[in-house]
Amino acid sequence: MVKIRGPLLSSAASGTVGPRLTFSRRSTGQQARFQRKQKDYVSAGRAQQRLWFSMAEAWWHELSQEERDEWTPLG
């Protein structure tokens, strides 16, 4: 029987499989670990930035297609 040394039947793997299992390549080699879900700490600065972004998004959706085309880069 052949022993496989690489993760996920490949020579290298990176990314997340399922909700928590993460494969990555580190300086020490390939690594498979359970990724803890990161908490979303909402500070005053983050709350303000999210408010500005949601306002800009709402304004963008109010523009006509011609106005949007003026702001969209070519190519």
PDB file of N, CA, C and O in Angstrom:
ATOM      1  N   MET A   1       0.840  -1.176   0.000  1.00  0.00           N
ATOM      2  CA  MET A   1       0.000   0.000   0.000  1.00  0.00           C
ATOM      3  C   MET A   1       0.886   1.241   0.000  1.00  0.00           C
ATOM      4  O   MET A   1       1.889   1.292   0.712  1.00  0.00           O
ATOM      5  N   VAL A   2       0.523   2.222  -0.782  1.00  0.00           N
ATOM      6  CA  VAL A   2       1.288   3.449  -0.902  1.00  0.00           C
ATOM      7  C   VAL A   2       0.882   4.413   0.205  1.00  0.00           C
ATOM      8  O   VAL A   2      -0.302   4.620   0.469  1.00  0.00           O
ATOM      9  N   LYS A   3       1.887   4.996   0.842  1.00  0.00           N
ATOM     10  CA  LYS A   3       1.608   6.016   1.853  1.00  0.00           C
ATOM     11  C   LYS A   3       1.633   7.382   1.184  1.00  0.00           C
ATOM     12  O   LYS A   3       2.538   7.694   0.410  1.00  0.00           O
ATOM     13  N   ILE A   4       0.649   8.170   1.489  1.00  0.00           N
ATOM     14  CA  ILE A   4       0.551   9.514   0.927  1.00  0.00           C
ATOM     15  C   ILE A   4       1.004  10.507   1.985  1.00  0.00           C
ATOM     16  O   ILE A   4       0.499  10.507   3.108  1.00  0.00           O
ATOM     17  N   ARG A   5       1.954  11.347   1.619  1.00  0.00           N
ATOM     18  CA  ARG A   5       2.493  12.304   2.575  1.00  0.00           C
ATOM     19  C   ARG A   5       1.870  13.685   2.426  1.00  0.00           C
ATOM     20  O   ARG A   5       1.876  14.457   3.384  1.00  0.00           O
ATOM     21  N   GLY A   6       1.341  14.018   1.275  1.00  0.00           N
ATOM     22  CA  GLY A   6       0.760  15.333   1.057  1.00  0.00           C
ATOM     23  C   GLY A   6      -0.679  15.393   1.536  1.00  0.00           C
ATOM     24  O   GLY A   6      -1.332  14.358   1.668  1.00  0.00           O
ATOM     25  N   PRO A   7      -1.175  16.581   1.794  1.00  0.00           N
ATOM     26  CA  PRO A   7      -2.556  16.732   2.250  1.00  0.00           C
ATOM     27  C   PRO A   7      -3.555  16.585   1.112  1.00  0.00           C
ATOM     28  O   PRO A   7      -3.289  17.020  -0.009  1.00  0.00           O
ATOM     29  N   LEU A   8      -4.669  15.992   1.384  1.00  0.00           N
ATOM     30  CA  LEU A   8      -5.777  15.857   0.432  1.00  0.00           C
ATOM     31  C   LEU A   8      -5.346  15.229  -0.894  1.00  0.00           C
ATOM     32  O   LEU A   8      -5.779  15.665  -1.960  1.00  0.00           O
ATOM     33  N   LEU A   9      -4.502  14.215  -0.825  1.00  0.00           N
ATOM     34  CA  LEU A   9      -4.044  13.467  -1.995  1.00  0.00           C
ATOM     35  C   LEU A   9      -3.337  14.358  -3.018  1.00  0.00           C
ATOM     36  O   LEU A   9      -3.426  14.107  -4.220  1.00  0.00           O
ATOM     37  N   SER A  10      -2.641  15.385  -2.556  1.00  0.00           N
ATOM     38  CA  SER A  10      -1.922  16.283  -3.459  1.00  0.00           C
ATOM     39  C   SER A  10      -0.556  16.600  -2.869  1.00  0.00           C
ATOM     40  O   SER A  10      -0.280  16.274  -1.715  1.00  0.00           O
ATOM     41  N   SER A  11       0.290  17.232  -3.658  1.00  0.00           N
ATOM     42  CA  SER A  11       1.611  17.608  -3.151  1.00  0.00           C
ATOM     43  C   SER A  11       1.529  18.824  -2.236  1.00  0.00           C
ATOM     44  O   SER A  11       2.363  18.992  -1.345  1.00  0.00           O
ATOM     45  N   ALA A  12       0.525  19.673  -2.454  1.00  0.00           N
ATOM     46  CA  ALA A  12       0.332  20.859  -1.612  1.00  0.00           C
ATOM     47  C   ALA A  12      -1.142  21.234  -1.641  1.00  0.00           C
ATOM     48  O   ALA A  12      -1.801  21.130  -2.675  1.00  0.00           O
ATOM     49  N   ALA A  13      -1.639  21.663  -0.520  1.00  0.00           N
ATOM     50  CA  ALA A  13      -3.039  22.092  -0.447  1.00  0.00           C
ATOM     51  C   ALA A  13      -3.109  23.342   0.418  1.00  0.00           C
ATOM     52  O   ALA A  13      -2.354  23.499   1.377  1.00  0.00           O
ATOM     53  N   SER A  14      -4.028  24.222   0.058  1.00  0.00           N
ATOM     54  CA  SER A  14      -4.276  25.391   0.895  1.00  0.00           C
ATOM     55  C   SER A  14      -5.742  25.747   0.772  1.00  0.00           C
ATOM     56  O   SER A  14      -6.373  25.515  -0.259  1.00  0.00           O
ATOM     57  N   GLY A  15      -6.264  26.307   1.828  1.00  0.00           N
ATOM     58  CA  GLY A  15      -7.667  26.679   1.838  1.00  0.00           C
ATOM     59  C   GLY A  15      -8.409  25.960   2.938  1.00  0.00           C
ATOM     60  O   GLY A  15      -7.808  25.265   3.758  1.00  0.00           O
ATOM     61  N   THR A  16      -9.710  26.128   2.954  1.00  0.00           N
ATOM     62  CA  THR A  16     -10.550  25.583   4.009  1.00  0.00           C
ATOM     63  C   THR A  16     -11.498  24.549   3.436  1.00  0.00           C
ATOM     64  O   THR A  16     -12.103  24.757   2.385  1.00  0.00           O
ATOM     65  N   VAL A  17     -11.619  23.449   4.129  1.00  0.00           N
ATOM     66  CA  VAL A  17     -12.552  22.389   3.774  1.00  0.00           C
ATOM     67  C   VAL A  17     -13.598  22.345   4.875  1.00  0.00           C
ATOM     68  O   VAL A  17     -13.262  22.166   6.046  1.00  0.00           O
ATOM     69  N   GLY A  18     -14.841  22.504   4.513  1.00  0.00           N
ATOM     70  CA  GLY A  18     -15.882  22.535   5.520  1.00  0.00           C
ATOM     71  C   GLY A  18     -15.801  23.826   6.325  1.00  0.00           C
ATOM     72  O   GLY A  18     -15.138  24.777   5.913  1.00  0.00           O
ATOM     73  N   PRO A  19     -16.459  23.859   7.445  1.00  0.00           N
ATOM     74  CA  PRO A  19     -16.493  25.112   8.198  1.00  0.00           C
ATOM     75  C   PRO A  19     -15.217  25.405   8.989  1.00  0.00           C
ATOM     76  O   PRO A  19     -14.981  26.560   9.345  1.00  0.00           O
ATOM     77  N   ARG A  20     -14.382  24.390   9.276  1.00  0.00           N
ATOM     78  CA  ARG A  20     -13.281  24.656  10.191  1.00  0.00           C
ATOM     79  C   ARG A  20     -11.910  24.107   9.778  1.00  0.00           C
ATOM     80  O   ARG A  20     -10.903  24.652  10.232  1.00  0.00           O
ATOM     81  N   LEU A  21     -11.810  23.080   8.960  1.00  0.00           N
ATOM     82  CA  LEU A  21     -10.532  22.444   8.657  1.00  0.00           C
ATOM     83  C   LEU A  21      -9.781  23.251   7.606  1.00  0.00           C
ATOM     84  O   LEU A  21     -10.253  23.411   6.480  1.00  0.00           O
ATOM     85  N   THR A  22      -8.601  23.762   7.982  1.00  0.00           N
ATOM     86  CA  THR A  22      -7.827  24.640   7.121  1.00  0.00           C
ATOM     87  C   THR A  22      -6.466  24.020   6.828  1.00  0.00           C
ATOM     88  O   THR A  22      -5.773  23.553   7.732  1.00  0.00           O
ATOM     89  N   PHE A  23      -6.095  24.023   5.552  1.00  0.00           N
ATOM     90  CA  PHE A  23      -4.784  23.559   5.120  1.00  0.00           C
ATOM     91  C   PHE A  23      -3.970  24.769   4.702  1.00  0.00           C
ATOM     92  O   PHE A  23      -4.482  25.675   4.042  1.00  0.00           O
ATOM     93  N   SER A  24      -2.685  24.782   5.093  1.00  0.00           N
ATOM     94  CA  SER A  24      -1.824  25.889   4.698  1.00  0.00           C
ATOM     95  C   SER A  24      -0.385  25.414   4.640  1.00  0.00           C
ATOM     96  O   SER A  24      -0.023  24.382   5.207  1.00  0.00           O
ATOM     97  N   ARG A  25       0.429  26.198   3.937  1.00  0.00           N
ATOM     98  CA  ARG A  25       1.855  25.922   3.871  1.00  0.00           C
ATOM     99  C   ARG A  25       2.561  26.980   4.698  1.00  0.00           C
ATOM    100  O   ARG A  25       2.442  28.177   4.436  1.00  0.00           O
ATOM    101  N   ARG A  26       3.286  26.528   5.686  1.00  0.00           N
ATOM    102  CA  ARG A  26       4.034  27.420   6.568  1.00  0.00           C
ATOM    103  C   ARG A  26       5.527  27.182   6.373  1.00  0.00           C
ATOM    104  O   ARG A  26       5.928  26.302   5.610  1.00  0.00           O
ATOM    105  N   SER A  27       6.328  27.953   7.051  1.00  0.00           N
ATOM    106  CA  SER A  27       7.777  27.775   6.930  1.00  0.00           C
ATOM    107  C   SER A  27       8.216  26.413   7.464  1.00  0.00           C
ATOM    108  O   SER A  27       9.264  25.898   7.075  1.00  0.00           O
ATOM    109  N   THR A  28       7.421  25.839   8.346  1.00  0.00           N
ATOM    110  CA  THR A  28       7.735  24.514   8.898  1.00  0.00           C
ATOM    111  C   THR A  28       7.202  23.382   8.030  1.00  0.00           C
ATOM    112  O   THR A  28       7.483  22.216   8.310  1.00  0.00           O
ATOM    113  N   GLY A  29       6.436  23.695   6.979  1.00  0.00           N
ATOM    114  CA  GLY A  29       5.887  22.688   6.085  1.00  0.00           C
ATOM    115  C   GLY A  29       4.379  22.797   5.990  1.00  0.00           C
ATOM    116  O   GLY A  29       3.777  23.764   6.457  1.00  0.00           O
ATOM    117  N   GLN A  30       3.779  21.787   5.376  1.00  0.00           N
ATOM    118  CA  GLN A  30       2.320  21.748   5.254  1.00  0.00           C
ATOM    119  C   GLN A  30       1.686  21.606   6.627  1.00  0.00           C
ATOM    120  O   GLN A  30       2.233  20.955   7.517  1.00  0.00           O
ATOM    121  N   GLN A  31       0.525  22.224   6.784  1.00  0.00           N
ATOM    122  CA  GLN A  31      -0.150  22.189   8.075  1.00  0.00           C
ATOM    123  C   GLN A  31      -1.645  22.027   7.859  1.00  0.00           C
ATOM    124  O   GLN A  31      -2.235  22.666   6.988  1.00  0.00           O
ATOM    125  N   ALA A  32      -2.243  21.166   8.661  1.00  0.00           N
ATOM    126  CA  ALA A  32      -3.698  21.024   8.698  1.00  0.00           C
ATOM    127  C   ALA A  32      -4.122  21.351  10.124  1.00  0.00           C
ATOM    128  O   ALA A  32      -3.586  20.789  11.080  1.00  0.00           O
ATOM    129  N   ARG A  33      -5.086  22.264  10.270  1.00  0.00           N
ATOM    130  CA  ARG A  33      -5.494  22.668  11.617  1.00  0.00           C
ATOM    131  C   ARG A  33      -6.981  23.013  11.625  1.00  0.00           C
ATOM    132  O   ARG A  33      -7.592  23.279  10.590  1.00  0.00           O
ATOM    133  N   PHE A  34      -7.524  22.998  12.809  1.00  0.00           N
ATOM    134  CA  PHE A  34      -8.902  23.434  12.975  1.00  0.00           C
ATOM    135  C   PHE A  34      -8.871  24.933  13.211  1.00  0.00           C
ATOM    136  O   PHE A  34      -8.278  25.398  14.185  1.00  0.00           O
ATOM    137  N   GLN A  35      -9.498  25.685  12.336  1.00  0.00           N
ATOM    138  CA  GLN A  35      -9.510  27.137  12.417  1.00  0.00           C
ATOM    139  C   GLN A  35     -10.654  27.570  13.312  1.00  0.00           C
ATOM    140  O   GLN A  35     -11.813  27.247  13.054  1.00  0.00           O
ATOM    141  N   ARG A  36     -10.329  28.287  14.344  1.00  0.00           N
ATOM    142  CA  ARG A  36     -11.376  28.821  15.209  1.00  0.00           C
ATOM    143  C   ARG A  36     -12.071  29.965  14.494  1.00  0.00           C
ATOM    144  O   ARG A  36     -11.436  30.752  13.792  1.00  0.00           O
ATOM    145  N   LYS A  37     -13.364  30.049  14.677  1.00  0.00           N
ATOM    146  CA  LYS A  37     -14.108  31.146  14.083  1.00  0.00           C
ATOM    147  C   LYS A  37     -13.707  32.437  14.777  1.00  0.00           C
ATOM    148  O   LYS A  37     -13.705  32.521  16.005  1.00  0.00           O
ATOM    149  N   GLN A  38     -13.366  33.444  13.976  1.00  0.00           N
ATOM    150  CA  GLN A  38     -12.942  34.705  14.551  1.00  0.00           C
ATOM    151  C   GLN A  38     -14.151  35.523  14.982  1.00  0.00           C
ATOM    152  O   GLN A  38     -15.173  35.572  14.298  1.00  0.00           O
ATOM    153  N   LYS A  39     -14.004  36.152  16.119  1.00  0.00           N
ATOM    154  CA  LYS A  39     -15.097  36.957  16.646  1.00  0.00           C
ATOM    155  C   LYS A  39     -15.096  38.315  15.964  1.00  0.00           C
ATOM    156  O   LYS A  39     -14.042  38.845  15.614  1.00  0.00           O
ATOM    157  N   ASP A  40     -16.254  38.857  15.784  1.00  0.00           N
ATOM    158  CA  ASP A  40     -16.409  40.158  15.141  1.00  0.00           C
ATOM    159  C   ASP A  40     -16.577  41.205  16.238  1.00  0.00           C
ATOM    160  O   ASP A  40     -17.691  41.492  16.676  1.00  0.00           O
ATOM    161  N   TYR A  41     -15.456  41.768  16.670  1.00  0.00           N
ATOM    162  CA  TYR A  41     -15.508  42.808  17.679  1.00  0.00           C
ATOM    163  C   TYR A  41     -15.881  44.121  17.004  1.00  0.00           C
ATOM    164  O   TYR A  41     -15.190  44.569  16.089  1.00  0.00           O
ATOM    165  N   VAL A  42     -16.954  44.729  17.446  1.00  0.00           N
ATOM    166  CA  VAL A  42     -17.406  45.973  16.860  1.00  0.00           C
ATOM    167  C   VAL A  42     -16.989  47.118  17.776  1.00  0.00           C
ATOM    168  O   VAL A  42     -17.573  47.338  18.837  1.00  0.00           O
ATOM    169  N   SER A  43     -15.961  47.838  17.333  1.00  0.00           N
ATOM    170  CA  SER A  43     -15.522  49.019  18.073  1.00  0.00           C
ATOM    171  C   SER A  43     -16.248  50.237  17.495  1.00  0.00           C
ATOM    172  O   SER A  43     -16.972  50.124  16.506  1.00  0.00           O
ATOM    173  N   ALA A  44     -16.051  51.372  18.105  1.00  0.00           N
ATOM    174  CA  ALA A  44     -16.690  52.599  17.623  1.00  0.00           C
ATOM    175  C   ALA A  44     -16.180  52.943  16.229  1.00  0.00           C
ATOM    176  O   ALA A  44     -16.958  53.360  15.371  1.00  0.00           O
ATOM    177  N   GLY A  45     -14.875  52.772  15.994  1.00  0.00           N
ATOM    178  CA  GLY A  45     -14.307  53.062  14.683  1.00  0.00           C
ATOM    179  C   GLY A  45     -14.847  52.143  13.599  1.00  0.00           C
ATOM    180  O   GLY A  45     -15.156  52.592  12.495  1.00  0.00           O
ATOM    181  N   ARG A  46     -14.962  50.851  13.913  1.00  0.00           N
ATOM    182  CA  ARG A  46     -15.511  49.905  12.935  1.00  0.00           C
ATOM    183  C   ARG A  46     -16.972  50.194  12.645  1.00  0.00           C
ATOM    184  O   ARG A  46     -17.409  50.103  11.498  1.00  0.00           O
ATOM    185  N   ALA A  47     -17.723  50.539  13.668  1.00  0.00           N
ATOM    186  CA  ALA A  47     -19.140  50.844  13.474  1.00  0.00           C
ATOM    187  C   ALA A  47     -19.305  52.060  12.570  1.00  0.00           C
ATOM    188  O   ALA A  47     -20.185  52.075  11.709  1.00  0.00           O
ATOM    189  N   GLN A  48     -18.464  53.085  12.757  1.00  0.00           N
ATOM    190  CA  GLN A  48     -18.522  54.278  11.920  1.00  0.00           C
ATOM    191  C   GLN A  48     -18.158  53.944  10.476  1.00  0.00           C
ATOM    192  O   GLN A  48     -18.821  54.404   9.547  1.00  0.00           O
ATOM    193  N   GLN A  49     -17.102  53.142  10.285  1.00  0.00           N
ATOM    194  CA  GLN A  49     -16.677  52.767   8.942  1.00  0.00           C
ATOM    195  C   GLN A  49     -17.761  51.956   8.228  1.00  0.00           C
ATOM    196  O   GLN A  49     -18.006  52.160   7.039  1.00  0.00           O
ATOM    197  N   ARG A  50     -18.401  51.050   8.940  1.00  0.00           N
ATOM    198  CA  ARG A  50     -19.474  50.250   8.345  1.00  0.00           C
ATOM    199  C   ARG A  50     -20.669  51.119   7.969  1.00  0.00           C
ATOM    200  O   ARG A  50     -21.320  50.882   6.952  1.00  0.00           O
ATOM    201  N   LEU A  51     -20.955  52.124   8.791  1.00  0.00           N
ATOM    202  CA  LEU A  51     -22.039  53.050   8.485  1.00  0.00           C
ATOM    203  C   LEU A  51     -21.736  53.817   7.209  1.00  0.00           C
ATOM    204  O   LEU A  51     -22.599  53.936   6.339  1.00  0.00           O
ATOM    205  N   TRP A  52     -20.500  54.349   7.085  1.00  0.00           N
ATOM    206  CA  TRP A  52     -20.120  55.080   5.872  1.00  0.00           C
ATOM    207  C   TRP A  52     -20.203  54.190   4.636  1.00  0.00           C
ATOM    208  O   TRP A  52     -20.672  54.619   3.582  1.00  0.00           O
ATOM    209  N   PHE A  53     -19.748  52.957   4.776  1.00  0.00           N
ATOM    210  CA  PHE A  53     -19.770  52.041   3.629  1.00  0.00           C
ATOM    211  C   PHE A  53     -21.208  51.728   3.215  1.00  0.00           C
ATOM    212  O   PHE A  53     -21.513  51.708   2.022  1.00  0.00           O
ATOM    213  N   SER A  54     -22.083  51.486   4.173  1.00  0.00           N
ATOM    214  CA  SER A  54     -23.480  51.176   3.834  1.00  0.00           C
ATOM    215  C   SER A  54     -24.172  52.390   3.210  1.00  0.00           C
ATOM    216  O   SER A  54     -25.022  52.233   2.334  1.00  0.00           O
ATOM    217  N   MET A  55     -23.810  53.613   3.659  1.00  0.00           N
ATOM    218  CA  MET A  55     -24.372  54.812   3.052  1.00  0.00           C
ATOM    219  C   MET A  55     -23.883  54.970   1.610  1.00  0.00           C
ATOM    220  O   MET A  55     -24.668  55.303   0.722  1.00  0.00           O
ATOM    221  N   ALA A  56     -22.595  54.734   1.376  1.00  0.00           N
ATOM    222  CA  ALA A  56     -22.044  54.827   0.020  1.00  0.00           C
ATOM    223  C   ALA A  56     -22.680  53.782  -0.892  1.00  0.00           C
ATOM    224  O   ALA A  56     -22.954  54.053  -2.061  1.00  0.00           O
ATOM    225  N   GLU A  57     -22.912  52.597  -0.356  1.00  0.00           N
ATOM    226  CA  GLU A  57     -23.555  51.536  -1.145  1.00  0.00           C
ATOM    227  C   GLU A  57     -24.981  51.932  -1.520  1.00  0.00           C
ATOM    228  O   GLU A  57     -25.411  51.710  -2.652  1.00  0.00           O
ATOM    229  N   ALA A  58     -25.708  52.512  -0.582  1.00  0.00           N
ATOM    230  CA  ALA A  58     -27.081  52.951  -0.865  1.00  0.00           C
ATOM    231  C   ALA A  58     -27.090  54.047  -1.923  1.00  0.00           C
ATOM    232  O   ALA A  58     -27.941  54.045  -2.812  1.00  0.00           O
ATOM    233  N   TRP A  59     -26.140  54.989  -1.832  1.00  0.00           N
ATOM    234  CA  TRP A  59     -26.055  56.053  -2.833  1.00  0.00           C
ATOM    235  C   TRP A  59     -25.709  55.491  -4.201  1.00  0.00           C
ATOM    236  O   TRP A  59     -26.224  55.960  -5.216  1.00  0.00           O
ATOM    237  N   TRP A  60     -24.841  54.490  -4.232  1.00  0.00           N
ATOM    238  CA  TRP A  60     -24.452  53.866  -5.511  1.00  0.00           C
ATOM    239  C   TRP A  60     -25.673  53.249  -6.196  1.00  0.00           C
ATOM    240  O   TRP A  60     -25.838  53.378  -7.409  1.00  0.00           O
ATOM    241  N   HIS A  61     -26.518  52.586  -5.427  1.00  0.00           N
ATOM    242  CA  HIS A  61     -27.700  51.937  -5.998  1.00  0.00           C
ATOM    243  C   HIS A  61     -28.747  52.948  -6.462  1.00  0.00           C
ATOM    244  O   HIS A  61     -29.612  52.613  -7.271  1.00  0.00           O
ATOM    245  N   GLU A  62     -28.676  54.177  -5.962  1.00  0.00           N
ATOM    246  CA  GLU A  62     -29.603  55.217  -6.397  1.00  0.00           C
ATOM    247  C   GLU A  62     -29.201  55.832  -7.737  1.00  0.00           C
ATOM    248  O   GLU A  62     -30.024  56.473  -8.391  1.00  0.00           O
ATOM    249  N   LEU A  63     -27.948  55.646  -8.153  1.00  0.00           N
ATOM    250  CA  LEU A  63     -27.479  56.215  -9.417  1.00  0.00           C
ATOM    251  C   LEU A  63     -28.108  55.505 -10.609  1.00  0.00           C
ATOM    252  O   LEU A  63     -28.456  54.326 -10.537  1.00  0.00           O
ATOM    253  N   SER A  64     -28.248  56.243 -11.702  1.00  0.00           N
ATOM    254  CA  SER A  64     -28.717  55.622 -12.944  1.00  0.00           C
ATOM    255  C   SER A  64     -27.556  54.855 -13.574  1.00  0.00           C
ATOM    256  O   SER A  64     -26.409  55.019 -13.159  1.00  0.00           O
ATOM    257  N   GLN A  65     -27.839  54.035 -14.554  1.00  0.00           N
ATOM    258  CA  GLN A  65     -26.798  53.260 -15.207  1.00  0.00           C
ATOM    259  C   GLN A  65     -25.767  54.164 -15.890  1.00  0.00           C
ATOM    260  O   GLN A  65     -24.576  53.853 -15.887  1.00  0.00           O
ATOM    261  N   GLU A  66     -26.214  55.270 -16.470  1.00  0.00           N
ATOM    262  CA  GLU A  66     -25.291  56.197 -17.112  1.00  0.00           C
ATOM    263  C   GLU A  66     -24.330  56.814 -16.084  1.00  0.00           C
ATOM    264  O   GLU A  66     -23.138  56.958 -16.355  1.00  0.00           O
ATOM    265  N   GLU A  67     -24.854  57.176 -14.904  1.00  0.00           N
ATOM    266  CA  GLU A  67     -24.008  57.748 -13.864  1.00  0.00           C
ATOM    267  C   GLU A  67     -23.011  56.714 -13.334  1.00  0.00           C
ATOM    268  O   GLU A  67     -21.862  57.046 -13.042  1.00  0.00           O
ATOM    269  N   ARG A  68     -23.454  55.467 -13.213  1.00  0.00           N
ATOM    270  CA  ARG A  68     -22.550  54.410 -12.776  1.00  0.00           C
ATOM    271  C   ARG A  68     -21.446  54.183 -13.789  1.00  0.00           C
ATOM    272  O   ARG A  68     -20.298  53.952 -13.409  1.00  0.00           O
ATOM    273  N   ASP A  69     -21.774  54.244 -15.078  1.00  0.00           N
ATOM    274  CA  ASP A  69     -20.780  54.021 -16.127  1.00  0.00           C
ATOM    275  C   ASP A  69     -19.683  55.078 -16.083  1.00  0.00           C
ATOM    276  O   ASP A  69     -18.541  54.793 -16.444  1.00  0.00           O
ATOM    277  N   GLU A  70     -20.009  56.288 -15.646  1.00  0.00           N
ATOM    278  CA  GLU A  70     -19.005  57.342 -15.523  1.00  0.00           C
ATOM    279  C   GLU A  70     -17.970  57.002 -14.453  1.00  0.00           C
ATOM    280  O   GLU A  70     -16.810  57.396 -14.572  1.00  0.00           O
ATOM    281  N   TRP A  71     -18.375  56.279 -13.415  1.00  0.00           N
ATOM    282  CA  TRP A  71     -17.483  55.949 -12.303  1.00  0.00           C
ATOM    283  C   TRP A  71     -16.792  54.611 -12.480  1.00  0.00           C
ATOM    284  O   TRP A  71     -15.806  54.337 -11.795  1.00  0.00           O
ATOM    285  N   THR A  72     -17.279  53.775 -13.374  1.00  0.00           N
ATOM    286  CA  THR A  72     -16.709  52.451 -13.568  1.00  0.00           C
ATOM    287  C   THR A  72     -15.491  52.558 -14.491  1.00  0.00           C
ATOM    288  O   THR A  72     -15.590  53.119 -15.583  1.00  0.00           O
ATOM    289  N   PRO A  73     -14.324  52.015 -14.050  1.00  0.00           N
ATOM    290  CA  PRO A  73     -13.139  52.095 -14.902  1.00  0.00           C
ATOM    291  C   PRO A  73     -13.301  51.248 -16.168  1.00  0.00           C
ATOM    292  O   PRO A  73     -14.001  50.236 -16.172  1.00  0.00           O
ATOM    293  N   LEU A  74     -12.653  51.676 -17.213  1.00  0.00           N
ATOM    294  CA  LEU A  74     -12.733  50.945 -18.481  1.00  0.00           C
ATOM    295  C   LEU A  74     -11.802  49.751 -18.448  1.00  0.00           C
ATOM    296  O   LEU A  74     -10.707  49.799 -17.887  1.00  0.00           O
ATOM    297  N   GLY A  75     -12.278  48.659 -19.080  1.00  0.00           N
ATOM    298  CA  GLY A  75     -11.438  47.510 -19.322  1.00  0.00           C
ATOM    299  C   GLY A  75     -11.192  46.673 -18.170  1.00  0.00           C
ATOM    300  O   GLY A  75     -10.487  45.669 -18.275  1.00  0.00           O
TER     301      GLY A  75
END
